[in-house]
Amino acid sequence: MEEGSDYYVVRKGDMVAVYRSLNDCQAQICSSVSGPAASAYKGYCWSKEKAEYFSSHGLSNASYTISAAELREDLLGALVPCTFQSATGSGQAQGYSDQAHAFSGLEAKPRSSSYSSPNNLNHTGAFDAQPVSKQYMVCVVHFDGASKGNPGKSGAGAVLMTEDGRVISRLREGLGVATNNVAEYRGLILGLKYAIRLGFKRIKVYGDSQLVCYQVKGTWQAKKENMMELCKEVRKLQENFISFEVHHVRREWNSEADRQANIAITLASGAVSEERGDGF
């Protein structure tokens, strides 16, 4: 990747990957139909320092990458330990008499965002997971709204996630007859109320509605009375958080929230349904 060029970052679960082009990045989002949801971001001015950091902390030029926690024992077949000498074909590596699966000892370790000192090491040398208070964790909220007719039968949707891409909850609310803008606002309000209920204090919001995102940020001024009231409700909910960010994203990067909003259209007005994820 050339120094100074734009770049794209995809985060899926506990994996982070950097891509050269938007097309490559979008391909990863579209392929994320199973496992953790993927989030994508654009960066500017790639540097030698970034490249060196990624090279020293990850694997360069790999054909495929996967989290060790997601690796099934039967996925790659029989594997044997090898040295760098054997990998290049210069002689036979020692220790090949043990034909046990090279990854049979792998097991998923609980992840923790808290600081771990050497005293946290268990007898196997692995870090013991430390409890993390929700007030220190960031809750990512994707929101959307859908309306058949505008105004027409409408629904609001929201997806709450951890920063590493694990889904906490998928939420849907039936709205009856409403406009698309109202449905978008209701999707955001639905997500924020649930985040408050769960005890989160730090929020990052993502939506594909420019109107809602820019009105909440204060970039645009709400002129219609119903929009003013909805914006006021969001800002009132915002007071419950220590940190609060709103980001406008392209529609294809908000597809899961859009799916929940379209499902919500089938619900009765005021009915709320929830699908729990594995985030907690």
N, C-alpha and C positions, 0 to 999 in steps of 0.2 A: 504494500500500500504506500502510495507516494506521500511524502511529508507535506503537510498543509492541505491535504484533500479532505473532503467530507467523508463521514463514515456512519455506519448504522450499527446499533447495539440491540441484540435480542436477549432477553432474560426469560428463561423457562425453568421453573423450579429453582434449584440451586446452581444452575449453569448459566454462564454469561458468554455470549459469542459476539464477535465483531465481524461485520460484513462490509464489502466494498460498495455494493450497490443497493438501491432501494428494492429492485426486483428480487435479489437474493434474500433480502430481509423479509419481504412480504411472503415469499415462499415458505419461510419458517413459520410465520403466523398462520398461514392457511393450513399447514401440515400439523398444527397443534390441536388436533381434534381429540386426542387422548392424552392422559396425563395432565400435568399442570398447565394452566393457561400461559400463553406467551405474551410478553409485552415488548414493544419496540420503541426505540428512541433514535433521534438523529443527533450526531455530534459534528463539530466543526474543527478544522485544523488538526489533523492527525499529526503526531509528532514522534520523533525517534524515542523520546522518553517513554511514551505510552507503549510503543512496540516492545521496548526492552522490558518493561514491567510485565506485560502480558506473556512474553516469552519466558521470563523467569518464574512465573507463577502458574503457567498452564502448559499445554502441549501445542507445539507449532506444527503446521502442515499435516495434521491428522486427517485421515479420510472420513472418519466419523468420531463423534464424542458422545458419551453418555455418563450420567451420574452413576457412581459405584452403587449407590443405594437402589438404583433401578435395574441393575444388572442381574438377570436370571442365571442360575447356575447352568442351565441347559442351553443357553443362548448361543454360545460360541463353541460348544463341543469340548473335546478333551484338549486341555492346554497344559504345557509343562514349563517350569521355570527356565529361563535362559539368561545368559550373560551377554554383554555387548559383543564379545568375541564370537559367540555362536550365532548371534543375529546377523553378523556380516559374513558368516559362512567359514570363518577361519578356525576350524577345529570343532570338536564336540564339547559342549559344556558339561561340567561335572554336576552330579545331583539329578541326572535324568532317570535314575532307577525308581525314583518316587513318581509314579504316574498319576497321583491324585490331582484332581481338578485344581488349577492354580488359584481359582477364586472361591473355592469351597468355604474358606474361612471368612469371607466377606459378609458383613451384616450391617444393616443401616444403623447409624448412630444418631440419636436425637440431636437436632441442631439447636444452638443457643446463640443469641446475639449479645449475651452478657460477657464480661471479661472473665477469662479463666486463668488462674495462676497455676504454677506447678503443683500446688497442693490439691488441685482438682483432678490430677491424674489418678486413674484407678489402677488396679494391679496388672491390667493388660497394656497399659501405656496409652489408652484412649482417654479423651476428655469426658468427664461426666457432664451431662446436660445440666445447666443452671436455669432455674425458673426466671422468666422474663415478664415483668409487669406490663400489662397492656398500655399503661400510660407512657411507656417508653417505646412501644412498637408503633410503626406506621401502618395504618389501615388504608389500603388503596380502594377507592370507590369508583367503579364505572357505572354510569347511569344513562338511561335513554327513555324515550317515550314513543308511542305509536298511536296513530289515529286513522281509522278507516273512513275517510270522507272529509276531515279537517274543516269544520267539526264533524265528528262521527264517533262511533264506538271506539273507546280509547283504553290504553293500558300503560302502566309505568313499570319499568324494570330497573334493577340495580344488581350489581355483582360486587361483593366485598371480598377482598383478597389480601393476603400478606404481601410484603414487598418482594419475597422470593417466588411469587406466582402461585401459591397454594390458595385454593378457593375456600373462603370461610362460609359464604352463603350466597345463594342465588334467590333474589326476591322479585315478586310480581304483585302488582295491585291493579284491580279492575277499577276504572274511573267512570264508567258510563259514557255519556256524550261529552266530549271535550275537544279542544283544538290540539294540534300537535305540540305547540309551544307550551301549553298548560301541562300536557302529558310529560314533556321533557322535564319541566320544573318538578312535577310530582315524583318522577323517578329519582331526581337528586335528593329531594326531601325524604323519600322512602329510605334511601341508602344512608343518609346522615342520621336519621332517627335510630336506625338499627345499630349503627356504629356507636352512638351514644349509649344505647341500651347495653351493648357489649363492654362498655367501659373504655373505649379507645379515646385518646387525647390528641393524637397526631394523625392528620388526614391528608391524603393526596387524592384529588377528584379529577376524573377524566370523563369528558363527554364530547359528542360530535356536534352539539348545538352551539353555534357561535353566539346566538342571542343569549342563551342562559349563561354560558361561561363568561362572556364579556360584561353582562349586566351584573353578575355576582362579583366580578373583579372590580367593577366600577368604571371600566373602560367605556361602556355604553350606558346611557341613562334609560331606565324603563319609563315609557310614556303612557302606556295603557294601564288603567287602574288595576286590572287583574294581574298583570305582570308585576306591577309595583308591590302588590300584596304578597305575591309568591316570593319575590326577591327579598322582601322584608322578613319573611318567614325563614328563608335560608340564612340570612345574616343573623337572625336570632339564634338559630341552631349553631351557627359558627362560633358563638360565644362559649360554647361548651368545650372547645378544643384549644390546646396550647399552640399548635401550629396548624395552618389550614392553607392548602394550595389548590388552585383550580387550573386545569390545563385543557385546552381545546385540541382534539385529535381528529384525524380523518375517520370517516365512517367505517372503513374496513378494519380499523384498529379498535373498534368498539362493538364488534359483532356479537359478543356474548350478551352484553346488556341489551342490544337490539332484539336478540332472540327472546329474552325474558319479557321485554315490553310487548312483543307480538303475542306471546303466550297469554299475557295478562289481559289482552283484549277479550278473551273468551271467559274471563271471570266476571261475576256480578259486581256492580258498583260498590266499592268499599271493601270487597273481599281481598284478602292478602294471603298469598301462599309462599312458602319458603322451602328451599331445597338446601340442606346442609352440605357443606363440602368437608374436606379433610384438613382444613387449615388449623383447626383446634380439636 
